[in-house]
Amino acid sequence: METLVNSSRVINTSMICVIISGPSLNEAREQVYRSGSRADLLEFRLDQFSFCNIEAIAHLKNASAVPVIFTLRKRSHGGEYAGDEQQRMDQIRRLIALKPAYFDLEYDVSKTFYDEMYKLYSDVEIICSFHDFEQTPKDLQAIFEAIKQRPASIYKIATMANSTLDSMRILKFMLENVKKGFRISAICMGEYGSVSRILGVVFGNSIVYAPLTSDLSTAPGQLPLDELLNRYHLKKHTKETIVLGLIGDPVNKSPSHQTHNQVLKALKLKAVYVKFNIQQPELHEFLEFAKKLNIKGLSVTMPLKELAVCGLSEKSEDSVNIEAINTLIIENRKINGINTDGIGALDALEEHEKVNGKTIVILGAGGAAKAIAWEAHKRGANIVILNRTIEKAEELAKATEGSFGSLLDFPVIASKGYDILINATSVGLVSEKSRLPIDSSFMLEGKIVLDVIPSSTDTPFLYEAKNKNCRIVFGNKMLMYQAIEQFNFWFGDTINKLQIKEAFFEAFKTI
């Protein structure tokens, strides 16, 4: 891992710390044993232990293969210590005498007591901690200015994220203060805070806390050790790591964090891919954070594809024609974008046969339909657009030199014949799983059928197509090909395009 010099000592920028929560002695022993040396630190959450025997705790510390943090957290800071403050301080005196590598003391503990511990046990590094379980305060710097009046080796600030923007703020705050030479562990808790735990290592987080398994979590939003190590490959990341991600709302169903990080590892790229849940009103502010934090590339999903066009520094032909983009690249604080949805869909279709001269019926006239129609037009296909709102179908058909109608016109279109049928409507999503956009009895036998809904299993639309012996193209195949094109856009000629394709083929086998 990367190192830096602070107070005349060379230290690791980021250390992965496994939380040992017990509660029984046997359970704590088992957790220490299972942690092994996979982590850089262990944190003994002594307030959660059901035992307080000093000799047993000493033996447990000595059994650890890595340095140990002692934490006896009071309830006002999210802990479970049941005694009063005087009893807690007395217990801390007994515990710190065991000389753990680190001891976590809350910033608001008695100053007299804090100074006593700091001076008396100079060989134990103090972590001065602050917690806010309701929000991420607007002025994080003011909080830091207050708590750093206490001398400490590391300053820990943990706040509740009520949006992804809170995680972005805490990452920016941490980066700015790490550059000044401070050792900081700044993390956001909660569902929106997970991204700060993953990306913290890129921005200088001193300690990343992780439970062994999700059921052993001690704070909301913590990610298990195996996920951090095996999915996000945290031990390989430094400030040089390239940050990529997916933005949209929701993003929890997307498998991209799984597939893309696997591809990055296979290609030996020093990069990490995360998911940012961003709502429409948050997009502009998020993109400003992305510029400041040097995030390189973003995939864009619903409902941000149209809105993201407004954030471009220069508008590409795709963004003008399709009026939607699904890929952003940020360079020198300028944002450029393309739409790879159409390329993904057509590449998936052309696994079966070339589309030049073929008739393609596209159901829908939204962002995905536009991208597919334009790409199909470029490749020489004849386009038919059918949509609930016929005016939108007409507009897209005229732009792509095609024909149009309503979804109710499908029987007439089918009677004239087509080669490829694409469902680019939202019908078939979970909320409408029992519905179909057209009368399936008019589907033609043996044709190629694509449903853009990301899936590797039958949607209701594809189920009906299978009954007609159609050749099926799953949405995940389109998803894979558009992701391949995104990687080509982000990394250009720095990596072999064939290797990207092979890596994605392997990654998509796992989902």
Disulfide bonds with the S-S distance in Angstrom:
none
